[in-house]
């Protein structure tokens, strides 16, 4: 039984109204929205159009809905962004930070294999992109710059707007991509305002209480992208029958995310209480990214001598769900590249736990987690990381 769920950066629990919206479409609105009958009978209730408008509002304006293409999630969107920006090129240059999500890093590696060059920009000890290194990395032949909005392991928020302005100064024709997966629903996003220089943006529904298996890539008008999947849907950019139940779910999740923005301050208070509780148990612990802007819901804590992987398993047996790093690297025996890039040692990286809250998190869950951490650290069940 789950007693405290603090692994929301891995996935969030679908909201009840999201589940209800999906069930409604599975049972009663099962028409293929691309078919003739579907277009007539669904009309303005077309869940794909509704999803795009709802996502647009979450990103700053419903007017950008036409630039939103539904994907299977952010990993697909990240891969498509890199593939699209480098399509047809056998030379050119890409820039990304050292703390990007594995799906983005691996897409950049694939571009390297096709003959393109790439620069990985360093971060400081708080996980922030070093702006001097960033500016130095840009070149006249830079065709893509990718900077995530917020890191999924540490919660550190990057100054995407400021970095985008630097790109426009140095290489104005470069495509700017932002992986906003961990920030959507947790940080204000305005593609018509502060992020007006961003050309491509990735997101995933299950990070803000929507369903798994659906996300989006926003493509700013004027950016030409090759098809991700050949077919008729989305003007030939991504073919295939639309997953309308999931679209209904992400539309409802986007609506809820806007409503819940007022609860972010309370989430930050709970996170701070959790960090204070852990520091009282292990005063030598390090809160990673403490000196930077962070998501209100995320805490990355290094407890020296802790075998984080064993600790996660032990806490799970007590019904407490936390993580060692990103969801995509859970269970891995190698240390997090993000933490190593921030200057942590190999052993300290393996001694790091990630706690990620949501607007559903309660004070009781925080208290239960602190109690479980006290029992864990007192029992010596976890051996020192090596």
C-alpha positions in Angstrom: 0.0 0.0 0.0 1.3 3.5 -0.9 1.4 5.6 2.3 3.4 8.5 0.9 3.9 9.2 -2.8 6.9 11.5 -3.4 7.9 10.4 -6.9 5.9 12.8 -8.9 8.7 13.7 -11.3 8.6 10.1 -12.4 4.9 10.2 -12.9 1.8 11.8 -11.3 -1.4 10.1 -10.3 -4.1 10.9 -13.0 -6.7 13.2 -11.5 -10.2 11.7 -11.0 -11.7 14.1 -13.6 -9.0 13.0 -16.1 -9.9 9.4 -15.6 -13.6 10.3 -16.0 -13.0 12.2 -19.2 -11.0 9.3 -20.7 -13.7 6.7 -19.7 -16.4 8.9 -21.3 -14.5 8.9 -24.6 -13.7 5.2 -24.4 -17.4 4.4 -23.8 -19.4 7.0 -25.7 -17.1 9.0 -28.0 -15.1 6.2 -29.6 -15.5 7.4 -33.2 -12.3 7.9 -35.2 -11.9 11.7 -35.1 -10.2 11.6 -38.6 -13.1 9.7 -40.2 -16.0 11.5 -42.0 -18.5 10.4 -39.4 -16.2 11.4 -36.6 -15.7 14.9 -38.0 -19.5 15.4 -38.4 -20.6 13.9 -35.1 -17.8 15.1 -32.9 -17.7 18.6 -34.4 -16.5 21.2 -31.9 -16.2 18.4 -29.3 -13.3 16.9 -31.2 -11.0 15.9 -28.4 -7.8 16.5 -30.4 -8.8 20.1 -31.0 -9.8 20.5 -27.4 -6.5 19.1 -26.2 -4.5 21.4 -28.4 -6.4 24.5 -27.1 -6.1 23.4 -23.5 -2.4 22.8 -23.9 -2.1 26.1 -25.7 -3.7 27.9 -22.7 -1.3 26.1 -20.4 1.6 27.4 -22.5 0.4 31.0 -22.5 -2.3 31.3 -25.2 -5.0 29.2 -26.9 -4.0 31.0 -30.1 -0.9 28.8 -30.4 -3.0 25.6 -30.6 -2.4 25.2 -34.3 1.3 24.8 -33.6 0.8 21.9 -31.2 1.3 18.4 -32.5 0.2 15.5 -30.3 2.9 12.9 -29.6 3.3 9.8 -27.5 5.2 11.9 -24.9 8.1 14.1 -24.4 10.8 11.6 -25.3 9.3 11.4 -28.8 9.0 15.2 -28.9 12.6 15.6 -27.9 13.8 13.1 -30.5 11.6 14.8 -33.2 13.0 18.2 -32.3 16.6 17.1 -32.8 15.8 15.1 -35.9 13.7 17.9 -37.4 16.3 20.6 -36.8 19.0 18.6 -38.3 17.1 16.9 -41.1 19.0 16.6 -44.3 22.2 17.9 -42.8 25.5 16.1 -42.9 27.2 19.0 -41.1 26.3 21.6 -38.6 26.5 22.2 -34.9 24.2 21.5 -31.9 24.4 22.9 -28.4 22.8 21.3 -25.3 23.5 21.4 -21.6 25.1 18.6 -19.6 21.9 18.2 -17.6 19.4 17.4 -20.4 17.1 14.4 -20.2 18.6 11.1 -21.6 16.1 11.2 -24.5 17.6 14.5 -25.6 21.2 13.6 -25.0 20.8 10.4 -27.0 19.1 12.2 -29.9 22.1 14.5 -30.0 24.4 11.5 -30.0 22.5 10.1 -33.0 23.0 13.5 -34.8 26.8 13.1 -34.1 26.7 9.7 -35.7 25.3 11.4 -38.8 28.3 13.7 -39.0 27.1 16.7 -37.0 29.2 18.4 -34.3 27.8 19.0 -30.8 28.9 20.9 -27.7 27.7 20.0 -24.2 27.6 23.1 -22.0 28.8 22.9 -18.4 26.7 23.8 -15.4 27.9 25.2 -12.1 27.7 23.5 -8.7 24.0 24.4 -8.4 23.2 22.9 -11.7 22.7 26.2 -13.6 24.0 26.6 -17.1 27.2 28.6 -17.1 26.3 31.6 -19.3 29.9 32.4 -20.3 30.4 28.8 -21.5 27.0 28.9 -23.2 27.8 32.0 -25.2 31.3 30.5 -26.1 29.7 27.3 -27.3 27.6 29.1 -30.0 28.9 29.2 -33.5 27.9 30.6 -36.9 27.0 27.0 -38.0 24.9 26.2 -34.8 21.6 24.9 -36.1 20.0 23.8 -32.9 20.2 24.9 -29.2 18.3 22.8 -26.6 17.9 23.9 -23.0 15.5 22.2 -20.6 13.2 24.4 -18.6 13.7 22.6 -15.3 15.7 19.5 -14.4 13.8 16.4 -13.5 16.3 15.3 -10.9 17.2 18.4 -9.0 14.3 20.8 -10.0 16.8 23.5 -11.0 15.2 26.0 -13.3 17.2 27.4 -16.2 17.0 31.0 -17.4 15.6 29.9 -20.8 14.4 33.4 -21.8 17.9 35.0 -21.1 19.7 32.1 -22.9 17.4 32.4 -25.9 18.2 36.1 -26.3 21.9 35.2 -26.3 21.3 32.7 -29.1 19.5 35.3 -31.2 22.5 37.7 -30.7 25.1 35.1 -31.7 23.4 32.8 -34.2 20.0 34.2 -35.0 19.0 31.4 -37.4 19.5 28.6 -34.9 16.4 26.7 -33.8 15.8 26.9 -30.1 14.3 23.9 -28.4 13.1 23.7 -24.8 12.3 20.5 -23.0 9.6 21.8 -20.6 8.4 18.4 -19.4 9.2 18.8 -15.8 8.2 22.4 -15.7 4.7 22.3 -17.3 2.1 22.8 -14.6 4.8 23.7 -12.0 6.3 26.9 -13.6 4.5 29.6 -15.5 5.2 29.2 -19.2 4.4 31.9 -21.8 5.3 31.2 -25.4 3.8 34.5 -26.4 5.8 36.4 -23.7 9.0 35.5 -21.9 9.6 32.4 -24.1 8.7 34.1 -27.4 12.1 33.1 -28.8 11.6 29.4 -28.2 10.8 27.6 -31.5 10.1 24.1 -30.3 8.8 22.9 -26.9 8.3 19.4 -25.5 5.9 18.2 -22.8 4.2 15.0 -21.5 0.8 14.6 -20.0 1.6 12.2 -17.2 3.8 14.8 -15.5 0.8 17.0 -14.6 -1.8 14.4 -13.6 -2.7 13.4 -17.1 -2.5 10.0 -18.8 0.7 8.3 -19.9 1.5 7.8 -23.5 0.5 11.3 -24.7 2.4 14.6 -24.9 3.1 17.3 -27.5 5.6 19.2 -29.5 4.9 22.8 -30.0 6.2 24.0 -33.4 6.3 27.8 -33.8 4.9 29.0 -37.1 7.6 29.3 -39.8 9.6 26.4 -38.4 9.6 23.6 -41.1 9.7 20.1 -39.6 9.9 16.8 -41.4 7.2 14.2 -40.7 7.7 12.1 -37.6 5.3 9.4 -38.8 4.1 9.5 -42.4 0.3 9.7 -42.7 -2.6 12.1 -43.1 -3.1 13.4 -39.6 -1.8 16.7 -38.4 -1.1 17.9 -41.9 1.1 14.9 -42.6 3.5 15.7 -39.7 2.5 12.7 -37.5 0.2 10.1 -39.0 -1.8 7.5 -37.3 -5.3 7.3 -35.6 -5.5 9.8 -32.8 -5.7 8.5 -29.2 -8.8 10.4 -28.4 -9.3 9.1 -24.9 -5.8 10.2 -23.9 -6.4 13.5 -25.7 -9.5 14.1 -23.5 -7.4 13.2 -20.5 -4.6 15.6 -21.3 -7.1 18.4 -22.1 -8.6 18.0 -18.6 -5.2 17.7 -17.0 -4.1 21.0 -18.6 -7.3 22.7 -17.4 -6.6 21.5 -13.9 -3.0 22.5 -14.0 -4.0 26.1 -14.6 -6.5 26.0 -11.7 -3.9 24.5 -9.4 -1.2 27.2 -9.9 -2.2 28.9 -6.7 -1.2 25.8 -4.7 2.5 26.0 -5.8 3.4 28.0 -2.7 1.9 25.4 -0.4 3.9 22.7 -2.2 7.1 24.7 -1.6 6.3 24.9 2.1 5.9 21.1 2.3 9.1 20.6 0.4 11.0 22.9 2.8 9.5 21.0 5.8 10.7 17.8 4.3 14.2 19.1 3.7 14.4 20.5 7.2 13.3 17.2 8.6 16.0 15.3 6.7 18.7 17.8 7.7 17.7 17.4 11.3 18.3 13.6 10.9 21.5 13.9 8.8 22.9 17.4 9.3 25.8 16.8 6.9 23.4 16.2 4.0 23.5 18.4 0.9 20.5 19.9 -0.8 21.5 19.9 -4.5 20.6 23.1 -6.3 19.8 25.0 -3.1 21.5 28.1 -4.4 19.5 28.2 -7.6 15.9 28.7 -8.6 14.2 25.4 -8.2 10.8 23.9 -8.9 8.6 24.1 -5.7 8.0 20.3 -5.7 11.5 18.9 -6.1 14.3 18.1 -3.6 17.5 16.3 -4.4 19.3 15.3 -1.2 22.7 13.8 -0.9 23.2 11.8 2.4 26.8 10.7 2.5 27.3 7.0 3.2 23.8 6.1 2.1 23.3 3.4 -0.5 20.4 5.3 -2.3 19.3 2.4 -4.3 18.9 0.2 -1.2 17.2 3.1 0.6 14.6 3.4 -2.2 13.8 -0.3 -1.9 13.6 -0.2 1.8 11.3 2.9 1.8 9.1 1.3 -0.8 8.6 -1.7 1.5 7.3 0.8 4.0 4.9 2.3 1.4 7.1 5.4 0.9 7.8 6.1 -2.8 10.9 8.2 -3.7 13.6 7.8 -6.3 17.4 7.9 -6.7 17.3 10.1 -9.8 15.3 10.4 -13.0 12.6 7.8 -13.7 14.5 6.7 -16.7 17.6 5.8 -14.7 16.0 4.2 -11.7 17.7 1.0 -10.7 20.8 1.9 -12.6 24.1 1.2 -10.8 25.9 4.1 -12.4 25.7 7.6 -10.9 23.5 10.3 -12.4 25.3 12.3 -15.1 23.4 15.3 -13.9 24.8 15.1 -10.4 28.3 14.4 -11.7 28.0 17.5 -14.0 27.3 19.5 -10.8 30.5 18.4 -9.3 29.3 15.6 -7.0 31.7 12.7 -6.5 30.8 9.2 -7.8 30.0 8.0 -4.3 28.0 11.1 -3.4 25.9 10.8 -6.6 25.1 7.2 -5.5 24.1 8.5 -2.1 21.4 10.9 -3.4 17.6 10.6 -3.1 15.0 12.6 -5.0 11.8 13.6 -3.4 9.2 15.1 -5.7 5.8 16.4 -4.5 2.6 17.5 -6.2 -0.4 19.6 -5.3 -2.0 16.4 -4.0 0.8 15.9 -1.4 -0.3 16.2 2.2 1.5 17.2 5.4 0.8 13.6 6.7 2.8 12.2 3.8 5.7 14.5 4.6 5.6 13.4 8.3 5.4 9.8 7.3 8.4 10.2 5.0 10.5 11.9 7.7 9.5 9.1 10.2 10.5 6.5 7.6 13.8 8.3 7.0 14.5 8.3 10.7 13.9 4.6 11.0 16.0 4.0 7.9 19.0 6.0 9.0 18.8 4.6 12.5 18.7 1.0 11.5 21.9 0.9 9.4 20.0 -1.2 6.8 21.6 0.6 4.0 25.4 0.2 3.4 27.7 3.0 2.4 27.7 3.6 -1.3 30.9 2.7 -3.0 
